[in-house]
Amino acid sequence: MAAGADNRFLEQLGQRMRAARAARGLNLHQLARLTGISASALSLIETAKRDPRVTTLSRIARALRLPMSALLEGPGPDDTPAPPPARDEDSGGYDLGEYR
Protein backbone atom coordinates (compact mmCIF):
# COMPACT_ATOMS: atom_id res chain seq x y z
CA MET A 1 0.00 0.00 0.00
CA ALA A 2 1.14 3.51 -0.67
CA ALA A 3 1.62 5.84 2.29
CA GLY A 4 -1.67 7.65 1.54
CA ALA A 5 -3.58 4.38 1.38
CA ASP A 6 -1.94 3.23 4.63
CA ASN A 7 -2.95 6.45 6.36
CA ARG A 8 -6.54 6.20 5.10
CA PHE A 9 -6.73 2.57 6.26
CA LEU A 10 -5.51 3.56 9.75
CA GLU A 11 -8.01 6.43 9.86
CA GLN A 12 -10.88 4.10 8.97
CA LEU A 13 -9.69 1.51 11.48
CA GLY A 14 -9.63 4.17 14.20
CA GLN A 15 -13.09 5.41 13.24
CA ARG A 16 -14.50 1.87 13.39
CA MET A 17 -12.83 1.25 16.73
CA ARG A 18 -14.13 4.50 18.23
CA ALA A 19 -17.66 3.87 16.90
CA ALA A 20 -17.70 0.33 18.34
CA ARG A 21 -16.40 1.56 21.69
CA ALA A 22 -18.98 4.36 21.82
CA ALA A 23 -21.79 1.99 20.80
CA ARG A 24 -20.93 -0.13 23.83
CA GLY A 25 -20.86 2.89 26.13
CA LEU A 26 -17.15 2.52 26.93
CA ASN A 27 -14.66 5.32 27.38
CA LEU A 28 -10.96 4.90 26.62
CA HIS A 29 -10.08 4.14 30.25
CA GLN A 30 -12.67 1.37 30.46
CA LEU A 31 -11.46 -0.18 27.21
CA ALA A 32 -7.91 0.10 28.53
CA ARG A 33 -8.86 -1.93 31.60
CA LEU A 34 -10.54 -4.57 29.44
CA THR A 35 -7.61 -4.91 27.04
CA GLY A 36 -4.56 -4.20 29.18
CA ILE A 37 -3.57 -1.55 26.62
CA SER A 38 -3.06 1.99 27.92
CA ALA A 39 -5.72 4.58 27.22
CA SER A 40 -3.09 6.77 25.55
CA ALA A 41 -2.10 3.93 23.18
CA LEU A 42 -5.77 3.28 22.37
CA SER A 43 -6.24 6.98 21.66
CA LEU A 44 -3.26 6.96 19.29
CA ILE A 45 -4.80 4.02 17.41
CA GLU A 46 -8.20 5.74 17.21
CA THR A 47 -6.60 8.90 15.82
CA ALA A 48 -4.47 6.99 13.27
CA LYS A 49 -1.22 8.06 14.91
CA ARG A 50 -0.18 4.51 15.74
CA ASP A 51 -0.17 1.43 13.53
CA PRO A 52 -1.29 -1.37 15.85
CA ARG A 53 -0.01 -4.93 15.84
CA VAL A 54 -2.35 -7.73 14.93
CA THR A 55 -2.24 -9.02 18.52
CA THR A 56 -3.27 -5.56 19.76
CA LEU A 57 -6.22 -5.50 17.35
CA SER A 58 -7.18 -8.97 18.51
CA ARG A 59 -7.29 -7.84 22.15
CA ILE A 60 -9.36 -4.78 21.24
CA ALA A 61 -11.80 -6.81 19.15
CA ARG A 62 -12.24 -9.37 21.94
CA ALA A 63 -12.91 -6.62 24.47
CA LEU A 64 -15.46 -5.02 22.12
CA ARG A 65 -16.98 -8.47 21.44
CA LEU A 66 -16.42 -8.13 17.72
CA PRO A 67 -14.75 -10.28 15.12
CA MET A 68 -11.44 -8.67 14.24
CA SER A 69 -12.66 -8.37 10.65
CA ALA A 70 -15.24 -5.79 11.81
CA LEU A 71 -12.39 -3.46 12.75
CA LEU A 72 -10.42 -4.20 9.59
CA GLU A 73 -13.13 -4.34 6.95
CA GLY A 74 -16.34 -3.00 8.41
CA PRO A 75 -18.07 -0.10 6.75
CA GLY A 76 -16.66 3.19 7.88
CA PRO A 77 -17.44 6.76 6.95
CA ASP A 78 -16.39 7.53 3.38
CA ASP A 79 -15.40 3.92 2.65
CA THR A 80 -15.24 3.41 -1.08
CA PRO A 81 -14.33 0.14 -2.72
CA ALA A 82 -10.83 0.04 -4.10
CA PRO A 83 -10.44 -0.76 -7.79
CA PRO A 84 -9.23 -4.29 -8.48
CA PRO A 85 -5.46 -4.57 -8.89
CA ALA A 86 -4.07 -4.63 -12.40
CA ARG A 87 -3.45 -8.16 -13.60
CA ASP A 88 0.10 -9.09 -14.55
CA GLU A 89 0.44 -12.65 -15.80
CA ASP A 90 4.17 -12.83 -14.99
CA SER A 91 3.67 -12.14 -11.29
CA GLY A 92 0.78 -14.52 -10.60
CA GLY A 93 -1.97 -11.92 -10.78
CA TYR A 94 -0.44 -8.97 -8.95
CA ASP A 95 0.91 -5.80 -10.52
CA LEU A 96 4.43 -5.72 -9.12
CA GLY A 97 5.78 -3.31 -11.71
CA GLU A 98 7.14 -0.85 -9.16
CA TYR A 99 9.03 -3.65 -7.34
CA ARG A 100 11.04 -4.93 -10.30
N, C-alpha and C positions, 0 to 999 in steps of 0.2 A: 504494500500500500504506500502511496505517496504520503508525505508529511501532512498535507491538507486533509486527505482521506482519513489518516490516523487520528488527527485532531477531531474531525467530525464524528468519528466512531466513538471516541472517548467522551465527547459532549453528549451524544445520544445515550451512551451507557450511563453516564451520570444523571441524566434527566430521568431515565427509566428507574434507576435506583432511588432517586429522591421521590418520585411519584409513588413507588411501591412502599417506601417507608412512610410517607405521609398518609397513604391509604390505610395503613395499619395503625395510624395514630402514634407512631414512634418518633421521638426526636433523636438527634445524633448520639446523645449520651446513652440513651436506652439501647439503640442499636449497637453501640460500642460495648456495652455490657453483655449483650447477647452473642456478639461475635468474638470478643477479645481483641478487637482492633480499635485503636484509639479514635476518639471522636474527630480529632484533627486530621488523621489519615483518611477517615471516611469522608470528611468534608473535601479534602483534596481530590478524592476520587469523584465525588459528586460534581465538582466544579471543573473537571477534566484537567487538573493540574498534576495528577499522578496516574500513571499507567499501572493498574493493579495486576498482580499475579493471578493465575488461574485458581490457585488454592485460596487466595483472598476472596475472589468472586464466589467460590464455592461456599465459603463460610457465610458470606453476606446473603447469598441465595437461600441457604438453609435457615438462617435466622428470619428471613422474610417469608419463609415457607413458599418458595417459588422454585421452579426448575431453573437451573442456571441459564438455560436458553432464553428465558423471559427477559433476563438482563441483557443478553447479547443480541437477541434478534427481535425482541418485542417491538410493537409499533411505538414509535416515539414522535414527538412533534417534528414536523418537516421531514419525516422519513420519506425518501423517494427510492424506488428500486434502482439499483445500479445496472448499467447496461451489461449484457453478457460479455465476457472477455473475448478478444479476438482469437480466432482459431489458428494455430500454427501447427501444421502436421508434423514438422520435425521435432517439436518439443512435447509431443503427446497431448496436445490440446490447449496448451497455455502459450500466451504470447510472451516470450522471454527475450524479445528483441533487445531491450535495454540492458540485459545481463550478459550478452555475448561479448 
